[in-house]
């Protein structure tokens, strides 16, 4: 009888501990507070870059790592500008700007190309103008301006 109680206590303690870690991990990926750049190796940064890696792999058919040139997160939005690299660190693609939003416990990439096409802006998100970034905020209400890279002109 005492043995059964001990096992139950251990199982309940283990379940509570696992639940606590799961909640902590979930919170780490859902940032809704102040502007920040997630640290290298952090769960939040990894989650953001994993979404971009998967998108790159589905489009180009190859695995990449990223050199991050700009990464700012605020209120569940992220702007990332990165360069795809092969496993040896050699660039294999052009600079890639991306806007992501945290929805239903995952990061989702938002379309930036359509905005550039609508404005007839040939560089669009590559070197965003103030006008371009204003249009991003119109299309995606709630995007905080402080995540954007420095606007040209």
Phi and psi in radians as a Rosetta constraint file:
Dihedral C 1 N 2 CA 2 C 2 CIRCULARHARMONIC -1.122 0.35
Dihedral N 2 CA 2 C 2 N 3 CIRCULARHARMONIC -0.649 0.35
Dihedral C 2 N 3 CA 3 C 3 CIRCULARHARMONIC -1.105 0.35
Dihedral N 3 CA 3 C 3 N 4 CIRCULARHARMONIC -0.708 0.35
Dihedral C 3 N 4 CA 4 C 4 CIRCULARHARMONIC -1.146 0.35
Dihedral N 4 CA 4 C 4 N 5 CIRCULARHARMONIC -0.751 0.35
Dihedral C 4 N 5 CA 5 C 5 CIRCULARHARMONIC -1.088 0.35
Dihedral N 5 CA 5 C 5 N 6 CIRCULARHARMONIC -0.713 0.35
Dihedral C 5 N 6 CA 6 C 6 CIRCULARHARMONIC -1.103 0.35
Dihedral N 6 CA 6 C 6 N 7 CIRCULARHARMONIC -0.750 0.35
Dihedral C 6 N 7 CA 7 C 7 CIRCULARHARMONIC -1.116 0.35
Dihedral N 7 CA 7 C 7 N 8 CIRCULARHARMONIC -0.744 0.35
Dihedral C 7 N 8 CA 8 C 8 CIRCULARHARMONIC -1.092 0.35
Dihedral N 8 CA 8 C 8 N 9 CIRCULARHARMONIC -0.744 0.35
Dihedral C 8 N 9 CA 9 C 9 CIRCULARHARMONIC -1.087 0.35
Dihedral N 9 CA 9 C 9 N 10 CIRCULARHARMONIC -0.753 0.35
Dihedral C 9 N 10 CA 10 C 10 CIRCULARHARMONIC -1.115 0.35
Dihedral N 10 CA 10 C 10 N 11 CIRCULARHARMONIC -0.779 0.35
Dihedral C 10 N 11 CA 11 C 11 CIRCULARHARMONIC -1.083 0.35
Dihedral N 11 CA 11 C 11 N 12 CIRCULARHARMONIC -0.789 0.35
Dihedral C 11 N 12 CA 12 C 12 CIRCULARHARMONIC -1.136 0.35
Dihedral N 12 CA 12 C 12 N 13 CIRCULARHARMONIC -0.707 0.35
Dihedral C 12 N 13 CA 13 C 13 CIRCULARHARMONIC -1.122 0.35
Dihedral N 13 CA 13 C 13 N 14 CIRCULARHARMONIC -0.753 0.35
Dihedral C 13 N 14 CA 14 C 14 CIRCULARHARMONIC -1.105 0.35
Dihedral N 14 CA 14 C 14 N 15 CIRCULARHARMONIC -0.762 0.35
Dihedral C 14 N 15 CA 15 C 15 CIRCULARHARMONIC -1.086 0.35
Dihedral N 15 CA 15 C 15 N 16 CIRCULARHARMONIC -0.740 0.35
Dihedral C 15 N 16 CA 16 C 16 CIRCULARHARMONIC -1.116 0.35
Dihedral N 16 CA 16 C 16 N 17 CIRCULARHARMONIC -0.710 0.35
Dihedral C 16 N 17 CA 17 C 17 CIRCULARHARMONIC -1.136 0.35
Dihedral N 17 CA 17 C 17 N 18 CIRCULARHARMONIC -0.792 0.35
Dihedral C 17 N 18 CA 18 C 18 CIRCULARHARMONIC -1.081 0.35
Dihedral N 18 CA 18 C 18 N 19 CIRCULARHARMONIC -0.766 0.35
Dihedral C 18 N 19 CA 19 C 19 CIRCULARHARMONIC -1.064 0.35
Dihedral N 19 CA 19 C 19 N 20 CIRCULARHARMONIC -0.732 0.35
Dihedral C 19 N 20 CA 20 C 20 CIRCULARHARMONIC -1.076 0.35
Dihedral N 20 CA 20 C 20 N 21 CIRCULARHARMONIC -0.793 0.35
Dihedral C 20 N 21 CA 21 C 21 CIRCULARHARMONIC -1.124 0.35
Dihedral N 21 CA 21 C 21 N 22 CIRCULARHARMONIC -0.685 0.35
Dihedral C 21 N 22 CA 22 C 22 CIRCULARHARMONIC -1.095 0.35
Dihedral N 22 CA 22 C 22 N 23 CIRCULARHARMONIC -0.761 0.35
Dihedral C 22 N 23 CA 23 C 23 CIRCULARHARMONIC -1.128 0.35
Dihedral N 23 CA 23 C 23 N 24 CIRCULARHARMONIC -0.733 0.35
Dihedral C 23 N 24 CA 24 C 24 CIRCULARHARMONIC -1.077 0.35
Dihedral N 24 CA 24 C 24 N 25 CIRCULARHARMONIC -0.775 0.35
Dihedral C 24 N 25 CA 25 C 25 CIRCULARHARMONIC -1.094 0.35
Dihedral N 25 CA 25 C 25 N 26 CIRCULARHARMONIC -0.723 0.35
Dihedral C 25 N 26 CA 26 C 26 CIRCULARHARMONIC -1.091 0.35
Dihedral N 26 CA 26 C 26 N 27 CIRCULARHARMONIC -0.760 0.35
Dihedral C 26 N 27 CA 27 C 27 CIRCULARHARMONIC -1.152 0.35
Dihedral N 27 CA 27 C 27 N 28 CIRCULARHARMONIC -0.637 0.35
Dihedral C 27 N 28 CA 28 C 28 CIRCULARHARMONIC -1.092 0.35
Dihedral N 28 CA 28 C 28 N 29 CIRCULARHARMONIC -0.499 0.35
Dihedral C 28 N 29 CA 29 C 29 CIRCULARHARMONIC -1.571 0.35
Dihedral N 29 CA 29 C 29 N 30 CIRCULARHARMONIC -0.266 0.35
Dihedral C 29 N 30 CA 30 C 30 CIRCULARHARMONIC -1.928 0.35
Dihedral N 30 CA 30 C 30 N 31 CIRCULARHARMONIC 1.567 0.35
Dihedral C 30 N 31 CA 31 C 31 CIRCULARHARMONIC -1.699 0.35
Dihedral N 31 CA 31 C 31 N 32 CIRCULARHARMONIC 2.181 0.35
Dihedral C 31 N 32 CA 32 C 32 CIRCULARHARMONIC -2.354 0.35
Dihedral N 32 CA 32 C 32 N 33 CIRCULARHARMONIC 0.632 0.35
Dihedral C 32 N 33 CA 33 C 33 CIRCULARHARMONIC -2.070 0.35
Dihedral N 33 CA 33 C 33 N 34 CIRCULARHARMONIC -1.712 0.35
Dihedral C 33 N 34 CA 34 C 34 CIRCULARHARMONIC -2.020 0.35
Dihedral N 34 CA 34 C 34 N 35 CIRCULARHARMONIC 2.861 0.35
Dihedral C 34 N 35 CA 35 C 35 CIRCULARHARMONIC -1.026 0.35
Dihedral N 35 CA 35 C 35 N 36 CIRCULARHARMONIC 2.343 0.35
Dihedral C 35 N 36 CA 36 C 36 CIRCULARHARMONIC -2.788 0.35
Dihedral N 36 CA 36 C 36 N 37 CIRCULARHARMONIC 2.881 0.35
Dihedral C 36 N 37 CA 37 C 37 CIRCULARHARMONIC -1.967 0.35
Dihedral N 37 CA 37 C 37 N 38 CIRCULARHARMONIC 1.992 0.35
Dihedral C 37 N 38 CA 38 C 38 CIRCULARHARMONIC -1.030 0.35
Dihedral N 38 CA 38 C 38 N 39 CIRCULARHARMONIC 2.402 0.35
Dihedral C 38 N 39 CA 39 C 39 CIRCULARHARMONIC -1.161 0.35
Dihedral N 39 CA 39 C 39 N 40 CIRCULARHARMONIC 2.618 0.35
Dihedral C 39 N 40 CA 40 C 40 CIRCULARHARMONIC -0.974 0.35
Dihedral N 40 CA 40 C 40 N 41 CIRCULARHARMONIC 2.335 0.35
Dihedral C 40 N 41 CA 41 C 41 CIRCULARHARMONIC 1.459 0.35
Dihedral N 41 CA 41 C 41 N 42 CIRCULARHARMONIC -0.099 0.35
Dihedral C 41 N 42 CA 42 C 42 CIRCULARHARMONIC -1.254 0.35
Dihedral N 42 CA 42 C 42 N 43 CIRCULARHARMONIC 2.667 0.35
Dihedral C 42 N 43 CA 43 C 43 CIRCULARHARMONIC -1.024 0.35
Dihedral N 43 CA 43 C 43 N 44 CIRCULARHARMONIC -0.641 0.35
Dihedral C 43 N 44 CA 44 C 44 CIRCULARHARMONIC -1.161 0.35
Dihedral N 44 CA 44 C 44 N 45 CIRCULARHARMONIC -0.838 0.35
Dihedral C 44 N 45 CA 45 C 45 CIRCULARHARMONIC -1.095 0.35
Dihedral N 45 CA 45 C 45 N 46 CIRCULARHARMONIC -0.760 0.35
Dihedral C 45 N 46 CA 46 C 46 CIRCULARHARMONIC -1.056 0.35
Dihedral N 46 CA 46 C 46 N 47 CIRCULARHARMONIC -0.760 0.35
Dihedral C 46 N 47 CA 47 C 47 CIRCULARHARMONIC -1.085 0.35
Dihedral N 47 CA 47 C 47 N 48 CIRCULARHARMONIC -0.749 0.35
Dihedral C 47 N 48 CA 48 C 48 CIRCULARHARMONIC -1.112 0.35
Dihedral N 48 CA 48 C 48 N 49 CIRCULARHARMONIC -0.883 0.35
Dihedral C 48 N 49 CA 49 C 49 CIRCULARHARMONIC -1.209 0.35
Dihedral N 49 CA 49 C 49 N 50 CIRCULARHARMONIC -0.522 0.35
Dihedral C 49 N 50 CA 50 C 50 CIRCULARHARMONIC -1.101 0.35
Dihedral N 50 CA 50 C 50 N 51 CIRCULARHARMONIC -0.676 0.35
Dihedral C 50 N 51 CA 51 C 51 CIRCULARHARMONIC -1.108 0.35
Dihedral N 51 CA 51 C 51 N 52 CIRCULARHARMONIC -0.754 0.35
Dihedral C 51 N 52 CA 52 C 52 CIRCULARHARMONIC -1.170 0.35
Dihedral N 52 CA 52 C 52 N 53 CIRCULARHARMONIC -0.703 0.35
Dihedral C 52 N 53 CA 53 C 53 CIRCULARHARMONIC -1.065 0.35
Dihedral N 53 CA 53 C 53 N 54 CIRCULARHARMONIC -0.742 0.35
Dihedral C 53 N 54 CA 54 C 54 CIRCULARHARMONIC -1.129 0.35
Dihedral N 54 CA 54 C 54 N 55 CIRCULARHARMONIC -0.722 0.35
Dihedral C 54 N 55 CA 55 C 55 CIRCULARHARMONIC -1.097 0.35
Dihedral N 55 CA 55 C 55 N 56 CIRCULARHARMONIC -0.772 0.35
Dihedral C 55 N 56 CA 56 C 56 CIRCULARHARMONIC -1.110 0.35
Dihedral N 56 CA 56 C 56 N 57 CIRCULARHARMONIC -0.759 0.35
Dihedral C 56 N 57 CA 57 C 57 CIRCULARHARMONIC -1.125 0.35
Dihedral N 57 CA 57 C 57 N 58 CIRCULARHARMONIC -0.703 0.35
Dihedral C 57 N 58 CA 58 C 58 CIRCULARHARMONIC -1.205 0.35
Dihedral N 58 CA 58 C 58 N 59 CIRCULARHARMONIC -0.557 0.35
Dihedral C 58 N 59 CA 59 C 59 CIRCULARHARMONIC -1.461 0.35
Dihedral N 59 CA 59 C 59 N 60 CIRCULARHARMONIC -0.732 0.35
Dihedral C 59 N 60 CA 60 C 60 CIRCULARHARMONIC -1.809 0.35
Dihedral N 60 CA 60 C 60 N 61 CIRCULARHARMONIC -0.277 0.35
Dihedral C 60 N 61 CA 61 C 61 CIRCULARHARMONIC 1.378 0.35
Dihedral N 61 CA 61 C 61 N 62 CIRCULARHARMONIC 0.239 0.35
Dihedral C 61 N 62 CA 62 C 62 CIRCULARHARMONIC -2.331 0.35
Dihedral N 62 CA 62 C 62 N 63 CIRCULARHARMONIC 2.671 0.35
Dihedral C 62 N 63 CA 63 C 63 CIRCULARHARMONIC -1.413 0.35
Dihedral N 63 CA 63 C 63 N 64 CIRCULARHARMONIC 2.430 0.35
Dihedral C 63 N 64 CA 64 C 64 CIRCULARHARMONIC -2.342 0.35
Dihedral N 64 CA 64 C 64 N 65 CIRCULARHARMONIC 2.816 0.35
Dihedral C 64 N 65 CA 65 C 65 CIRCULARHARMONIC -1.992 0.35
Dihedral N 65 CA 65 C 65 N 66 CIRCULARHARMONIC 2.880 0.35
Dihedral C 65 N 66 CA 66 C 66 CIRCULARHARMONIC -2.138 0.35
Dihedral N 66 CA 66 C 66 N 67 CIRCULARHARMONIC 2.436 0.35
Dihedral C 66 N 67 CA 67 C 67 CIRCULARHARMONIC -1.629 0.35
Dihedral N 67 CA 67 C 67 N 68 CIRCULARHARMONIC 2.007 0.35
Dihedral C 67 N 68 CA 68 C 68 CIRCULARHARMONIC -1.534 0.35
Dihedral N 68 CA 68 C 68 N 69 CIRCULARHARMONIC 2.108 0.35
Dihedral C 68 N 69 CA 69 C 69 CIRCULARHARMONIC -1.665 0.35
Dihedral N 69 CA 69 C 69 N 70 CIRCULARHARMONIC -0.525 0.35
Dihedral C 69 N 70 CA 70 C 70 CIRCULARHARMONIC -2.661 0.35
Dihedral N 70 CA 70 C 70 N 71 CIRCULARHARMONIC 2.270 0.35
Dihedral C 70 N 71 CA 71 C 71 CIRCULARHARMONIC -2.623 0.35
Dihedral N 71 CA 71 C 71 N 72 CIRCULARHARMONIC 1.972 0.35
Dihedral C 71 N 72 CA 72 C 72 CIRCULARHARMONIC -2.285 0.35
Dihedral N 72 CA 72 C 72 N 73 CIRCULARHARMONIC 2.408 0.35
Dihedral C 72 N 73 CA 73 C 73 CIRCULARHARMONIC -2.251 0.35
Dihedral N 73 CA 73 C 73 N 74 CIRCULARHARMONIC 2.409 0.35
Dihedral C 73 N 74 CA 74 C 74 CIRCULARHARMONIC -2.835 0.35
Dihedral N 74 CA 74 C 74 N 75 CIRCULARHARMONIC 2.323 0.35
Dihedral C 74 N 75 CA 75 C 75 CIRCULARHARMONIC 0.896 0.35
Dihedral N 75 CA 75 C 75 N 76 CIRCULARHARMONIC 0.688 0.35
Dihedral C 75 N 76 CA 76 C 76 CIRCULARHARMONIC 1.395 0.35
Dihedral N 76 CA 76 C 76 N 77 CIRCULARHARMONIC 0.204 0.35
Dihedral C 76 N 77 CA 77 C 77 CIRCULARHARMONIC -2.074 0.35
Dihedral N 77 CA 77 C 77 N 78 CIRCULARHARMONIC 2.569 0.35
Dihedral C 77 N 78 CA 78 C 78 CIRCULARHARMONIC -2.415 0.35
Dihedral N 78 CA 78 C 78 N 79 CIRCULARHARMONIC 2.413 0.35
Dihedral C 78 N 79 CA 79 C 79 CIRCULARHARMONIC -2.030 0.35
Dihedral N 79 CA 79 C 79 N 80 CIRCULARHARMONIC 2.190 0.35
Dihedral C 79 N 80 CA 80 C 80 CIRCULARHARMONIC -2.201 0.35
Dihedral N 80 CA 80 C 80 N 81 CIRCULARHARMONIC 2.333 0.35
Dihedral C 80 N 81 CA 81 C 81 CIRCULARHARMONIC -2.161 0.35
Dihedral N 81 CA 81 C 81 N 82 CIRCULARHARMONIC 2.083 0.35
Dihedral C 81 N 82 CA 82 C 82 CIRCULARHARMONIC -2.476 0.35
Dihedral N 82 CA 82 C 82 N 83 CIRCULARHARMONIC 2.860 0.35
Dihedral C 82 N 83 CA 83 C 83 CIRCULARHARMONIC -2.022 0.35
Dihedral N 83 CA 83 C 83 N 84 CIRCULARHARMONIC 2.184 0.35
Dihedral C 83 N 84 CA 84 C 84 CIRCULARHARMONIC -1.248 0.35
Dihedral N 84 CA 84 C 84 N 85 CIRCULARHARMONIC 2.349 0.35
Dihedral C 84 N 85 CA 85 C 85 CIRCULARHARMONIC -2.193 0.35
Dihedral N 85 CA 85 C 85 N 86 CIRCULARHARMONIC 2.658 0.35
Dihedral C 85 N 86 CA 86 C 86 CIRCULARHARMONIC -1.397 0.35
Dihedral N 86 CA 86 C 86 N 87 CIRCULARHARMONIC -3.134 0.35
Dihedral C 86 N 87 CA 87 C 87 CIRCULARHARMONIC -1.107 0.35
Dihedral N 87 CA 87 C 87 N 88 CIRCULARHARMONIC -0.371 0.35
Dihedral C 87 N 88 CA 88 C 88 CIRCULARHARMONIC -1.549 0.35
Dihedral N 88 CA 88 C 88 N 89 CIRCULARHARMONIC -0.070 0.35
Dihedral C 88 N 89 CA 89 C 89 CIRCULARHARMONIC 1.649 0.35
Dihedral N 89 CA 89 C 89 N 90 CIRCULARHARMONIC 0.153 0.35
Dihedral C 89 N 90 CA 90 C 90 CIRCULARHARMONIC -1.526 0.35
Dihedral N 90 CA 90 C 90 N 91 CIRCULARHARMONIC 2.286 0.35
Dihedral C 90 N 91 CA 91 C 91 CIRCULARHARMONIC -1.040 0.35
Dihedral N 91 CA 91 C 91 N 92 CIRCULARHARMONIC 2.348 0.35
Dihedral C 91 N 92 CA 92 C 92 CIRCULARHARMONIC -2.206 0.35
Dihedral N 92 CA 92 C 92 N 93 CIRCULARHARMONIC 0.149 0.35
Dihedral C 92 N 93 CA 93 C 93 CIRCULARHARMONIC -2.802 0.35
Dihedral N 93 CA 93 C 93 N 94 CIRCULARHARMONIC 3.051 0.35
Dihedral C 93 N 94 CA 94 C 94 CIRCULARHARMONIC -1.452 0.35
Dihedral N 94 CA 94 C 94 N 95 CIRCULARHARMONIC 2.883 0.35
Dihedral C 94 N 95 CA 95 C 95 CIRCULARHARMONIC -0.897 0.35
Dihedral N 95 CA 95 C 95 N 96 CIRCULARHARMONIC 2.351 0.35
Dihedral C 95 N 96 CA 96 C 96 CIRCULARHARMONIC -2.202 0.35
Dihedral N 96 CA 96 C 96 N 97 CIRCULARHARMONIC 1.815 0.35
Dihedral C 96 N 97 CA 97 C 97 CIRCULARHARMONIC -1.499 0.35
Dihedral N 97 CA 97 C 97 N 98 CIRCULARHARMONIC 2.490 0.35
Dihedral C 97 N 98 CA 98 C 98 CIRCULARHARMONIC -2.538 0.35
Dihedral N 98 CA 98 C 98 N 99 CIRCULARHARMONIC 2.535 0.35
Dihedral C 98 N 99 CA 99 C 99 CIRCULARHARMONIC -1.980 0.35
Dihedral N 99 CA 99 C 99 N 100 CIRCULARHARMONIC 2.267 0.35
Dihedral C 99 N 100 CA 100 C 100 CIRCULARHARMONIC -2.224 0.35
Dihedral N 100 CA 100 C 100 N 101 CIRCULARHARMONIC 2.631 0.35
Dihedral C 100 N 101 CA 101 C 101 CIRCULARHARMONIC -2.259 0.35
Dihedral N 101 CA 101 C 101 N 102 CIRCULARHARMONIC 2.446 0.35
Dihedral C 101 N 102 CA 102 C 102 CIRCULARHARMONIC -1.515 0.35
Dihedral N 102 CA 102 C 102 N 103 CIRCULARHARMONIC 1.974 0.35
Dihedral C 102 N 103 CA 103 C 103 CIRCULARHARMONIC -2.340 0.35
Dihedral N 103 CA 103 C 103 N 104 CIRCULARHARMONIC 2.256 0.35
Dihedral C 103 N 104 CA 104 C 104 CIRCULARHARMONIC 0.863 0.35
Dihedral N 104 CA 104 C 104 N 105 CIRCULARHARMONIC 0.879 0.35
Dihedral C 104 N 105 CA 105 C 105 CIRCULARHARMONIC 1.190 0.35
Dihedral N 105 CA 105 C 105 N 106 CIRCULARHARMONIC 0.408 0.35
Dihedral C 105 N 106 CA 106 C 106 CIRCULARHARMONIC -2.680 0.35
Dihedral N 106 CA 106 C 106 N 107 CIRCULARHARMONIC 2.751 0.35
Dihedral C 106 N 107 CA 107 C 107 CIRCULARHARMONIC -1.476 0.35
Dihedral N 107 CA 107 C 107 N 108 CIRCULARHARMONIC 2.388 0.35
Dihedral C 107 N 108 CA 108 C 108 CIRCULARHARMONIC -2.194 0.35
Dihedral N 108 CA 108 C 108 N 109 CIRCULARHARMONIC 2.285 0.35
Dihedral C 108 N 109 CA 109 C 109 CIRCULARHARMONIC -1.350 0.35
Dihedral N 109 CA 109 C 109 N 110 CIRCULARHARMONIC 2.365 0.35
Dihedral C 109 N 110 CA 110 C 110 CIRCULARHARMONIC -1.833 0.35
Dihedral N 110 CA 110 C 110 N 111 CIRCULARHARMONIC 2.620 0.35
Dihedral C 110 N 111 CA 111 C 111 CIRCULARHARMONIC -1.312 0.35
Dihedral N 111 CA 111 C 111 N 112 CIRCULARHARMONIC 2.121 0.35
Dihedral C 111 N 112 CA 112 C 112 CIRCULARHARMONIC -1.862 0.35
Dihedral N 112 CA 112 C 112 N 113 CIRCULARHARMONIC -0.371 0.35
Dihedral C 112 N 113 CA 113 C 113 CIRCULARHARMONIC -1.185 0.35
Dihedral N 113 CA 113 C 113 N 114 CIRCULARHARMONIC -0.725 0.35
Dihedral C 113 N 114 CA 114 C 114 CIRCULARHARMONIC -1.040 0.35
Dihedral N 114 CA 114 C 114 N 115 CIRCULARHARMONIC -0.605 0.35
Dihedral C 114 N 115 CA 115 C 115 CIRCULARHARMONIC -1.155 0.35
Dihedral N 115 CA 115 C 115 N 116 CIRCULARHARMONIC -0.781 0.35
Dihedral C 115 N 116 CA 116 C 116 CIRCULARHARMONIC -1.091 0.35
Dihedral N 116 CA 116 C 116 N 117 CIRCULARHARMONIC -0.718 0.35
Dihedral C 116 N 117 CA 117 C 117 CIRCULARHARMONIC -1.137 0.35
Dihedral N 117 CA 117 C 117 N 118 CIRCULARHARMONIC -0.731 0.35
Dihedral C 117 N 118 CA 118 C 118 CIRCULARHARMONIC -1.112 0.35
Dihedral N 118 CA 118 C 118 N 119 CIRCULARHARMONIC -0.592 0.35
Dihedral C 118 N 119 CA 119 C 119 CIRCULARHARMONIC -1.529 0.35
Dihedral N 119 CA 119 C 119 N 120 CIRCULARHARMONIC -0.105 0.35
Dihedral C 119 N 120 CA 120 C 120 CIRCULARHARMONIC 0.963 0.35
Dihedral N 120 CA 120 C 120 N 121 CIRCULARHARMONIC 0.778 0.35
Dihedral C 120 N 121 CA 121 C 121 CIRCULARHARMONIC -1.834 0.35
Dihedral N 121 CA 121 C 121 N 122 CIRCULARHARMONIC 1.826 0.35
Dihedral C 121 N 122 CA 122 C 122 CIRCULARHARMONIC -1.133 0.35
Dihedral N 122 CA 122 C 122 N 123 CIRCULARHARMONIC -0.429 0.35
Dihedral C 122 N 123 CA 123 C 123 CIRCULARHARMONIC -1.743 0.35
Dihedral N 123 CA 123 C 123 N 124 CIRCULARHARMONIC -0.401 0.35
Dihedral C 123 N 124 CA 124 C 124 CIRCULARHARMONIC 0.734 0.35
Dihedral N 124 CA 124 C 124 N 125 CIRCULARHARMONIC -2.093 0.35
Dihedral C 124 N 125 CA 125 C 125 CIRCULARHARMONIC -1.311 0.35
Dihedral N 125 CA 125 C 125 N 126 CIRCULARHARMONIC -0.213 0.35
Dihedral C 125 N 126 CA 126 C 126 CIRCULARHARMONIC -1.123 0.35
Dihedral N 126 CA 126 C 126 N 127 CIRCULARHARMONIC -0.764 0.35
Dihedral C 126 N 127 CA 127 C 127 CIRCULARHARMONIC -2.413 0.35
Dihedral N 127 CA 127 C 127 N 128 CIRCULARHARMONIC 1.327 0.35
Dihedral C 127 N 128 CA 128 C 128 CIRCULARHARMONIC -1.124 0.35
Dihedral N 128 CA 128 C 128 N 129 CIRCULARHARMONIC 2.384 0.35
Dihedral C 128 N 129 CA 129 C 129 CIRCULARHARMONIC -1.544 0.35
Dihedral N 129 CA 129 C 129 N 130 CIRCULARHARMONIC 2.917 0.35
Dihedral C 129 N 130 CA 130 C 130 CIRCULARHARMONIC -1.049 0.35
Dihedral N 130 CA 130 C 130 N 131 CIRCULARHARMONIC -0.711 0.35
Dihedral C 130 N 131 CA 131 C 131 CIRCULARHARMONIC -1.064 0.35
Dihedral N 131 CA 131 C 131 N 132 CIRCULARHARMONIC -0.769 0.35
Dihedral C 131 N 132 CA 132 C 132 CIRCULARHARMONIC -1.069 0.35
Dihedral N 132 CA 132 C 132 N 133 CIRCULARHARMONIC -0.830 0.35
Dihedral C 132 N 133 CA 133 C 133 CIRCULARHARMONIC -1.142 0.35
Dihedral N 133 CA 133 C 133 N 134 CIRCULARHARMONIC -0.576 0.35
Dihedral C 133 N 134 CA 134 C 134 CIRCULARHARMONIC -1.113 0.35
Dihedral N 134 CA 134 C 134 N 135 CIRCULARHARMONIC -0.676 0.35
Dihedral C 134 N 135 CA 135 C 135 CIRCULARHARMONIC -1.183 0.35
Dihedral N 135 CA 135 C 135 N 136 CIRCULARHARMONIC -0.611 0.35
Dihedral C 135 N 136 CA 136 C 136 CIRCULARHARMONIC -1.044 0.35
Dihedral N 136 CA 136 C 136 N 137 CIRCULARHARMONIC -0.765 0.35
Dihedral C 136 N 137 CA 137 C 137 CIRCULARHARMONIC -1.211 0.35
Dihedral N 137 CA 137 C 137 N 138 CIRCULARHARMONIC -0.507 0.35
Dihedral C 137 N 138 CA 138 C 138 CIRCULARHARMONIC -1.219 0.35
Dihedral N 138 CA 138 C 138 N 139 CIRCULARHARMONIC -0.758 0.35
Dihedral C 138 N 139 CA 139 C 139 CIRCULARHARMONIC -1.232 0.35
Dihedral N 139 CA 139 C 139 N 140 CIRCULARHARMONIC -0.630 0.35
Dihedral C 139 N 140 CA 140 C 140 CIRCULARHARMONIC -2.135 0.35
Dihedral N 140 CA 140 C 140 N 141 CIRCULARHARMONIC 1.396 0.35
Dihedral C 140 N 141 CA 141 C 141 CIRCULARHARMONIC -0.999 0.35
Dihedral N 141 CA 141 C 141 N 142 CIRCULARHARMONIC 2.434 0.35
Dihedral C 141 N 142 CA 142 C 142 CIRCULARHARMONIC 1.763 0.35
Dihedral N 142 CA 142 C 142 N 143 CIRCULARHARMONIC -0.183 0.35
Dihedral C 142 N 143 CA 143 C 143 CIRCULARHARMONIC -1.203 0.35
Dihedral N 143 CA 143 C 143 N 144 CIRCULARHARMONIC 2.090 0.35
Dihedral C 143 N 144 CA 144 C 144 CIRCULARHARMONIC -1.302 0.35
Dihedral N 144 CA 144 C 144 N 145 CIRCULARHARMONIC 2.332 0.35
Dihedral C 144 N 145 CA 145 C 145 CIRCULARHARMONIC -1.112 0.35
Dihedral N 145 CA 145 C 145 N 146 CIRCULARHARMONIC -0.401 0.35
Dihedral C 145 N 146 CA 146 C 146 CIRCULARHARMONIC -1.270 0.35
Dihedral N 146 CA 146 C 146 N 147 CIRCULARHARMONIC -0.120 0.35
Dihedral C 146 N 147 CA 147 C 147 CIRCULARHARMONIC -1.510 0.35
Dihedral N 147 CA 147 C 147 N 148 CIRCULARHARMONIC -0.283 0.35
Dihedral C 147 N 148 CA 148 C 148 CIRCULARHARMONIC -1.227 0.35
Dihedral N 148 CA 148 C 148 N 149 CIRCULARHARMONIC 2.615 0.35
Dihedral C 148 N 149 CA 149 C 149 CIRCULARHARMONIC -1.230 0.35
Dihedral N 149 CA 149 C 149 N 150 CIRCULARHARMONIC 2.909 0.35
Dihedral C 149 N 150 CA 150 C 150 CIRCULARHARMONIC -1.041 0.35
Dihedral N 150 CA 150 C 150 N 151 CIRCULARHARMONIC 2.235 0.35
Dihedral C 150 N 151 CA 151 C 151 CIRCULARHARMONIC -1.326 0.35
Dihedral N 151 CA 151 C 151 N 152 CIRCULARHARMONIC 2.567 0.35
Dihedral C 151 N 152 CA 152 C 152 CIRCULARHARMONIC -1.466 0.35
Dihedral N 152 CA 152 C 152 N 153 CIRCULARHARMONIC 2.652 0.35
